[in-house]
Amino acid sequence: MDAKQSTPIPLIQLCYVRLAVQHGAAAAAFATDILGLQRVTSDKEQFLFRSDDRYHTLCLAEDAERSSTGVELASAGDLARAADTLKREGFEVRQASAEECGRRFVRDALIVRDASGNEIDLVLRPAVSGRRYFPSRDAGVTGLQCVGLRSRAIKDDLRLWTAILGAAVSDWVGDITYLSIDRKHHRIALYPSDQAGLLYVCYGVESLDSIMQNHYFAQERQINILHGPGREAASGQIFLRFAGPEGYVFSYGHGLVDLDPRHRPRQFAPAASSLCDWGSDCSEIPELRQAII
């Protein structure tokens, strides 16, 4: 039975992002002072941060070879089925060691590489904190909202996410593909690119006021605003994208719509208005610039 004939493996939630960094302390200062996340703990190799009731949603890892995105599966059976199907379909996959699971604060995990070379952690039972989330500043952060991934082989990457894993296409802008794994419009977005890697990490905030306040905050601290404030035509999400440490891009988002059960994927034109119907321009992120005819 091939992946097209088997039942896709359901995904529960987007759990965390692990960013490979060279200067952990400087990146950690950005996570608290600018992003407004709560530091959980740190050691010689990694720094962990909370944004909601989970134990962590951001890890800055000096010992990581590449960045990765953590996504939760429901059961050990699903994890075993994912391993078998991914291997059969030619994707690189291995069982995480006990040490790797401990550093991710999960009970078990598969470490997978998509066709582009992006690393994805399929995890079981990610840790939840017993303590209330307490931000380092009043940024209005409500949790990890979505990530953008660069894709060098979007057809094969889509096969992994939809035919093998249980994500569903919600909309397209040109060839940019939004993927839903729960009731929200998207948690993963794939952007055609000539390289792999995380394009951005987006944290949800509680209101439009929070978007604007963070915009002024970033300007005051001379943080490079890359895109926005703006509003995605497909998802309804109001966003602000800005430069982070070591070339990473972070974003605040608000208003990501819930999908109607009757929703069918729509094809938006590859135009600036499809990426932002408020008219904000993005000249510094190639994957957004090249999506526009």
JOFENDA-V285100 format. One record per residue. N is the residue number from 1. RES is the residue in one small letter. PSI is psi in degrees with one decimal (* if undefined). OMEGA is omega in whole degrees, 0 to 359 (none if undefined). Layout:
N_RES_PSI_OMEGA + N_RES_PSI_OMEGA
This chain:
1_m_126.5_180 + 2_d_176.1_185 + 3_a_-30.6_181 + 4_k_-25.3_182 + 5_q_-23.8_182 + 6_s_161.9_178 + 7_t_126.4_179 + 8_p_149.7_183 + 9_i_120.3_186 + 10_p_140.6_177 + 11_l_139.8_184 + 12_i_-52.6_183 + 13_q_157.9_167 + 14_l_122.1_190 + 15_c_-51.8_188 + 16_y_168.8_171 + 17_v_133.0_173 + 18_r_119.4_180 + 19_l_125.8_175 + 20_a_119.3_182 + 21_v_157.9_177 + 22_q_-30.2_183 + 23_h_82.9_188 + 24_g_-41.1_183 + 25_a_-41.8_179 + 26_a_-42.1_178 + 27_a_-35.8_179 + 28_a_-38.7_177 + 29_a_-39.0_177 + 30_f_-42.6_182 + 31_a_-35.3_180 + 32_t_-49.5_187 + 33_d_-34.7_183 + 34_i_-56.5_181 + 35_l_-33.7_180 + 36_g_23.0_179 + 37_l_163.7_179 + 38_q_123.0_176 + 39_r_133.2_179 + 40_v_-56.2_182 + 41_t_169.5_176 + 42_s_154.5_171 + 43_d_-160.7_185 + 44_k_-21.7_186 + 45_e_-22.6_184 + 46_q_153.3_180 + 47_f_131.4_183 + 48_l_145.8_183 + 49_f_143.4_177 + 50_r_155.2_173 + 51_s_-1.2_184 + 52_d_-152.6_185 + 53_d_-7.2_178 + 54_r_157.2_182 + 55_y_-37.8_174 + 56_h_152.1_172 + 57_t_-8.8_177 + 58_l_130.3_174 + 59_c_129.8_173 + 60_l_111.0_191 + 61_a_114.6_177 + 62_e_-20.4_182 + 63_d_2.7_182 + 64_a_138.6_177 + 65_e_-31.5_180 + 66_r_160.7_179 + 67_s_159.3_179 + 68_s_161.9_180 + 69_t_127.6_181 + 70_g_129.3_180 + 71_v_134.3_185 + 72_e_136.7_168 + 73_l_162.8_189 + 74_a_-34.1_190 + 75_s_164.6_176 + 76_a_-32.8_177 + 77_g_-41.3_177 + 78_d_-38.3_179 + 79_l_-43.5_179 + 80_a_-40.3_179 + 81_r_-37.7_177 + 82_a_-43.1_180 + 83_a_-46.2_181 + 84_d_-46.6_184 + 85_t_-42.9_181 + 86_l_-42.3_178 + 87_k_-44.5_181 + 88_r_-33.1_182 + 89_e_5.1_172 + 90_g_12.4_177 + 91_f_148.3_179 + 92_e_122.7_183 + 93_v_142.5_176 + 94_r_156.1_176 + 95_q_131.8_176 + 96_a_143.3_177 + 97_s_166.7_177 + 98_a_-37.6_178 + 99_e_-43.0_179 + 100_e_-39.4_177 + 101_c_-40.3_179 + 102_g_-38.9_181 + 103_r_-20.1_176 + 104_r_-6.7_181 + 105_f_49.6_176 + 106_v_162.7_181 + 107_r_-32.3_180 + 108_d_159.7_182 + 109_a_149.3_165 + 110_l_139.3_175 + 111_i_117.1_190 + 112_v_147.0_169 + 113_r_128.6_177 + 114_d_-178.1_184 + 115_a_-24.7_179 + 116_s_-20.4_184 + 117_g_2.6_175 + 118_n_140.1_180 + 119_e_130.6_181 + 120_i_127.5_175 + 121_d_116.8_173 + 122_l_115.9_194 + 123_v_156.2_174 + 124_l_136.7_171 + 125_r_61.1_174 + 126_p_144.4_186 + 127_a_141.4_173 + 128_v_143.4_180 + 129_s_143.6_175 + 130_g_-0.5_182 + 131_r_153.0_179 + 132_r_139.6_176 + 133_y_129.4_182 + 134_f_103.6_186 + 135_p_158.8_180 + 136_s_-20.2_171 + 137_r_166.2_185 + 138_d_73.7_178 + 139_a_-9.1_181 + 140_g_17.2_184 + 141_v_133.2_179 + 142_t_-12.2_178 + 143_g_169.7_175 + 144_l_124.0_188 + 145_q_-51.7_182 + 146_c_167.0_176 + 147_v_151.0_171 + 148_g_131.9_180 + 149_l_136.5_172 + 150_r_141.4_182 + 151_s_121.1_175 + 152_r_-13.3_183 + 153_a_72.2_193 + 154_i_-33.3_179 + 155_k_-46.6_181 + 156_d_-34.9_177 + 157_d_-38.9_176 + 158_l_-36.5_178 + 159_r_-40.9_178 + 160_l_-49.4_187 + 161_w_-32.1_187 + 162_t_-44.6_183 + 163_a_-31.9_181 + 164_i_-53.5_175 + 165_l_166.4_192 + 166_g_26.1_177 + 167_a_156.4_179 + 168_a_139.7_176 + 169_v_127.0_176 + 170_s_-39.7_179 + 171_d_164.9_172 + 172_w_144.8_165 + 173_v_105.6_193 + 174_g_-122.2_175 + 175_d_-3.6_172 + 176_i_132.4_187 + 177_t_124.3_177 + 178_y_131.9_184 + 179_l_128.5_179 + 180_s_139.4_174 + 181_i_-4.2_176 + 182_d_-154.2_184 + 183_r_-15.8_181 + 184_k_155.1_183 + 185_h_-45.0_176 + 186_h_151.2_169 + 187_r_-24.4_178 + 188_i_138.3_172 + 189_a_131.7_180 + 190_l_129.1_183 + 191_y_118.1_177 + 192_p_136.1_185 + 193_s_166.2_174 + 194_d_8.4_178 + 195_q_163.5_176 + 196_a_173.2_174 + 197_g_167.9_176 + 198_l_128.0_177 + 199_l_-43.3_176 + 200_y_160.2_173 + 201_v_124.6_185 + 202_c_127.7_173 + 203_y_132.2_177 + 204_g_146.1_174 + 205_v_163.9_195 + 206_e_-14.9_186 + 207_s_166.8_171 + 208_l_-37.6_176 + 209_d_-40.6_179 + 210_s_-39.6_177 + 211_i_-49.5_184 + 212_m_-40.1_178 + 213_q_-41.0_178 + 214_n_-31.4_175 + 215_h_-49.6_179 + 216_y_-38.8_178 + 217_f_-46.5_181 + 218_a_-40.3_178 + 219_q_-43.0_181 + 220_e_-32.3_182 + 221_r_12.5_175 + 222_q_36.9_172 + 223_i_133.8_183 + 224_n_112.7_176 + 225_i_122.7_185 + 226_l_-30.2_184 + 227_h_125.3_178 + 228_g_-177.3_2 + 229_p_140.4_182 + 230_g_-178.0_182 + 231_r_124.6_178 + 232_e_129.4_181 + 233_a_-39.8_185 + 234_a_-45.2_189 + 235_s_-14.0_185 + 236_g_2.7_184 + 237_q_126.3_172 + 238_i_132.1_190 + 239_f_159.6_170 + 240_l_116.4_181 + 241_r_135.6_186 + 242_f_159.1_184 + 243_a_136.4_175 + 244_g_-171.0_181 + 245_p_149.3_172 + 246_e_33.4_175 + 247_g_-1.0_178 + 248_y_151.9_178 + 249_v_132.0_176 + 250_f_161.8_183 + 251_s_147.2_164 + 252_y_143.7_179 + 253_g_147.7_177 + 254_h_141.4_174 + 255_g_18.3_176 + 256_l_121.6_190 + 257_v_153.7_168 + 258_d_139.4_180 + 259_l_134.3_171 + 260_d_140.5_179 + 261_p_-23.6_180 + 262_r_3.8_183 + 263_h_136.2_173 + 264_r_141.1_181 + 265_p_137.6_180 + 266_r_149.3_176 + 267_q_110.2_176 + 268_f_146.4_180 + 269_a_147.7_175 + 270_p_75.7_184 + 271_a_156.7_181 + 272_a_-36.9_182 + 273_s_-22.4_177 + 274_s_-29.1_178 + 275_l_-30.1_177 + 276_c_108.8_181 + 277_d_5.3_170 + 278_w_-11.8_176 + 279_g_9.3_178 + 280_s_141.9_184 + 281_d_150.4_177 + 282_c_101.7_183 + 283_s_-10.9_188 + 284_e_-4.5_176 + 285_i_105.3_187 + 286_p_-38.5_183 + 287_e_-26.3_175 + 288_l_-37.1_180 + 289_r_-42.6_184 + 290_q_-10.0_177 + 291_a_-11.4_185 + 292_i_129.4_177 + 293_i_*_none
